[in-house]
Amino acid sequence: MTTSPARLYVILAREAPVGVIFRRGPSRWVQVIHWDTATDTFTPGQWLHARLHERRSDISPNGKLMIYFAVQENRITPKREEFIYSWTAISKPPYLTALALWPLGQSWGGGGMFLENDEVWLNHPPACLTPHEKHKPQGLTLTHVESTIGEEEQVYQRLERNGWRRIQDWQGEYIKSNRDKANDERIYAGITFSSEWYWNLPQEDFPSHYVDHAPGIHERPNLDQTATLVMKKTRGGGDAIPYGFAFSIRDNHGQELQIEKAEWADWDQQGRLVYARDGKLFEFTLAGDSIELADFNDATPEQMVAPEWAKTWDGSKKEEDRP
């Protein structure tokens, strides 16, 4: 049986040679991996059986803390003493053990960004700013915005903070199927959604879907301004939230080279162009060659207890024990 490759997304620290890799797969499993970009040393961390929204996550400038947003709803969740459907947490990568945790209870909003090492922007509404009584933040200044944005604008803010330039917003339209239009009319009329009614409606030639008119474009030049990484976002063909990214590199003469099948790409702290594809990390040279740095496809979910230094806010841990 053919196994689908893992999916990787990386967030790089702004002031340290550190990256946090979010490895997704199998379905609804995610693992966090610490990446020392100076030595290409990788330290595997904890797994979580949930949907971790990596694009709404961030790491501190020094790479020592991580904020993430997770959604976990299954048959076990309602049996907990405290029902927490979704939450934002701060931990020490590559571990997910929460030092601070804010219950949210919905999938709209959530997550946040590090403005500084000790200043965090939390994407929660005012009613959801109270931390869990056993997981309160320490030594952090907390700011927040009204949770009126989903994932995209939050992603843009983090990208632009890290040196990306927004060249063009995505332009397109969402075409609703007759089935979804009929359901909207019932909702507007105050009728509770019924899955039986919905799926008994006549089949249609097309599902609800997006149509692209123009891609969203972000660009980021390298340190010596000799090349520019280009990221294009499209949504056509998918329903609701799905979208795809395409990456290319353009030199100062206007020559552009595609980075085939890349699902994430960026300049690392040393100025290398690094990217993820099919569960692997690569370095991409200006000559168009790809050098494999790591393959994470063989990893499987396992229980892992966080070390003591990852369970506390203080600095009593031994630095040599930390990646």
N, C-alpha and C positions, 0 to 999 in steps of 0.2 A: 504494500500500500504506500502510495506517495504521500509524504508528509510536507505540509506547507512550511516554507522557511519562516523563521522568527521575524518580527518586525521591530526595528530599532528607531528610537528617537533620542537625541542627545541635547543636553543643555550644558554649555561651557561657562565656567566661572570667569568673571571679568578681571580679577586681580591675582589669580593663582593658576598654575598648570593643572587644573582639575576639571573633569567632566563627569556628569552623571548620565548613565545610559539607562533608558527604560526599555527593557526587552519584553515584548508581548508575544504570547503564544506558549502552550496551546490556548484555546479559546478562553477568554476572561481570566487568564493568568498573566501576571506581570512580575518581572524581577528587576531590582535595581542593581546596577553595577558601577563601582567607582573606577574612574579612568584617570591615571596619572599621565597626562599628555606629554610630559617631558621625557618619560622613560617608556611609554606605552605599556605600563603595568596595569593589569585589570584585577580588581578585587570583587568577586561576586558577593552579593548581599541577599537580603530577604526577598521572599516571594509573597504575593498577595493575590488571593482569589477574588478579584473584583475588577471593575472598570476603573483604572487609574487614568485620569485625564492629564496626560503628560504635557500637553500644550498649555494647560492652565497652571503648570507647576514652575518652580524656579529654584535656583540655588544662590546662596549668599555670595558676594563678591570674592570672599576668601575661600569659598568652597566647603565650609565646615557645616553649614546648615542647609536643609532642603525644605521647601514648602510644597505640598502636593494636595490634590483633590481626588477623592475616591468615592465611587458609588458602588454599594454592595447590597443587593437585594436578592435573597433566595429563601428557601424554605426554613433555613436556620435562623435568619436575621430576626424575624418576629418573636422568636423564643428567647432572645436575650433579655436580661434584666432591664436594659435600656435599649429601646429600638432606635438605632442610628442608621438611617437609610443612606445618608451621604455625609461627608465631613471633609474639612480642610485640616491638615495637620502639619506640624513642623517636626522634623527628625534630623538625625545625623547620618548622612549617606555613607555607605550603601544600605542603611537600615531604615525600616519603615516604622519602628517602634516610636509611638508618638510622645514627644516631650510636651508639646502644646496641641490642643485639639479643639476645634469649633464645630459642633454639630450643625448641619444645614437642613437636611430633610427634603432636598429637591436636587434636580440636576441642572437647573438654571443658575448661572453664576458659579461661585465656588473657586477655590484656589487663591493665588495671590502672587506678589512679586516682592523681592528684596530691593528696597531703595538704597539701603546701606547695609553693612553687616549687622547692625542693631536696629534697623528700621524696616518694618514690614507693612506692605499695603495688602489689605485683606478684601477680597471681592465677595463680601457678604452684606445682606441688608441689615439695617440697624437692629431688627428683632433677633438676628442670629449672630450677634457679636459677643455673646457671653461664652467664655470657654468652658469646657468640661471641668467639673470641680476637681478632678484628679489629674488634669493636664493643663495647667495654667502657664502662660508664657512668663519667662523670667528674663530681665535685662533687655527687653525689646520695646521699642516705641511702635505702637500700632496705629495705623491710619486706615481708613476705609472709604469706599465709594458705595453709592447706591448700586445694588445688584441689578442694574438695568442692561448689562451687556452679557452676551453669552461668551463664546470662546474666541471669536475672531478678533474683536477689538483688543482683548487682553493679550492675545498673541502678538498683534501688531505693536503694542506698547513695549513689550519685552524685546522684540526684534529691533525696534528703532532705538531703544535704550542701548542695545549692544552694537550699534553701528550700521544697521541696515537702513536704507532709505526707501520710503514708500514712493514708487514712481507712478503707479496707477492702481486704483481700486478695481476689484472684480466687477464686471458689468454683465448682467444677464437677467433672466426671469424664471419664475417658478410656475410651471404648467401643472395645474391640478386636474386629476382625473374626475370624471363625473361622479364616481363613487365618493371621493373625498369632498367634492362640492356639496353633495347631498348630506354628508355627515356634518359639514359646517353649518348648513341650514338648520339641522336638528339642534346642534349645540346653541346656535344663536336663539333658537326658540325655547331654550331651557330644557331640552330633552336629554336625559342621561345617555351617555354612549353605550351602545349595545354591540358587542363583538359578533353575536349571532346575526343581528340585523345587518351589520356591515358586510360580513362575508357572504351573506345570502343575496346581496345585490348582484345584478348581471355582470359577468366578466367584461372587461374592456380591452381595447386594442393596445392601450398604453397605461402604465402606472403614472402617478404623479412624479415629476422629474424637473430638474433644472436644465435650462438651455443657456449656453455660454454666448455672449456677444463680444466680450473682450476679457482676457485673463487679468487677474490681479498680479502686479509685478513689484517685487522688492529687489534691491541691488545692494551689494556690499563690496567695496574695494578692499584689496589686500593692504598690508602695512606699508609697502613702498609704492603703492598707487600704480602698479604695473599691470594689474589685471582686476577684473570685477566679476564677482559671483552673482549670477542672476537666478532668481527664484520666481517661477510663474505658477499661479494657482488657477485651477479650473474646477468647475462643478458639474459640467454637462454630463447627462446620462445617469446621475445618481438621484436618489430621493432624499428629502429632508436635509441632513447635515453633511453627508459624505462629499469629499473633495479630493483632488489629486494635485500633486506638485511635480514640476519638472525643473531640473537644475542645469545650468550651463555656465561656462566661463568665457569671458570676452576680454581680449587683450586691447591695448591702447590703439591698435590699428583697425579695430572693429571686427576682427576675426572672432567668431563664436564657435565653441566646441561643446557639444552636448555631453553631459555626464549620464550615461545610459542607465535607466531604471533606478536612479538614486531616489531614496525616500526621505533622506535628510542630508544636508551638506552645510558646511560653514568653514571659515578660517579659524584654526585653533590658535592658542596663545603664542605659539612659535611662528605663526604665519603660514603653516601648511594648510592646504585645502584637503579636508577630510570629509568622507561621506559614508552613508550606510546603504547597503543593498542586500536583500535576501539573507538577512541575519548576520551579515559580516560588516566589519569596518575596514575602510580603505583610505590610503593617501592617494590623491590624484595629482599627478605632475602636470606642469604646463605643456609637456610634450604629449600629453594624452594618455599616459600610462597609469595603471592602477596598481598599487602595492598593498597587498592584504596585510592588515594589522592584527585582526582577530576574527575568529569564527565562533559565534555563540549558539549555533543551531543545536548542539548536542545537549544543552542544559535541560534539565527536567525539574518540575516543582518538587521542593523538599522543605521540611521544617527546619528553621534556623533560629536559634535564640540569639538575640542581640547581645554583644559584650557589655560589660558594666559601663564603659565609657560612653556608650551610645544611649544609655538609659538616664543620664543625668545632665543637668545644665552646666555644672561646674567643670573646672579644668583639672580635677584630681587624677584623671586618667594618665597613663604613661603615653607620651606622644608616639613612642615607637610601636605601640600596639595599634595605632590608627593608620589607615592607608593614606 
